[in-house]
Amino acid sequence: MGRSADEIAAARRSLDERPVIVLQADADPKDERSVELESQARDSRIGRHQIVEGSKHYIYLDKPEVVLSAFREIVEAARKANVAPKP
């Protein structure tokens, strides 16, 4: 038996102020996958969901500069906030 959306939401852990960037391949922002990815980004108070224009499934191949930029942004934000990973 599947779990309800409320059960899944309750089971998710908050990422508080940990930096999160959820990248998504170029798609219609109104589809179900976009809604789920947006929800994942909101697990952090400073998270964001970014649709990468001109990319397909393998964003790191189509737009490596976007992936590297997101990675650098997360590392820099974590360093500034001195955020340790959750166990």
GILINVEN-V188043 format. One record per pair of residues at least 24 apart in sequence whose C-alpha atoms are under 6 Angstrom apart, sorted by sequence separation. I is the first residue (numbers start at 1). J is the second residue. D is the distance in whole Angstrom. If there is no record, write none. Layout:
I:J:D
I:J:D
This chain:
26:51:6
18:44:6
21:47:6
25:51:6
26:52:5
17:44:6
19:46:6
20:47:4
21:48:5
22:49:5
23:50:5
24:51:5
25:52:5
26:53:5
15:43:6
16:44:5
17:45:5
19:47:6
21:49:6
23:51:6
24:52:6
26:54:6
14:43:5
15:44:5
16:45:6
17:46:6
26:55:5
25:55:5
25:56:5
25:57:6
19:74:6
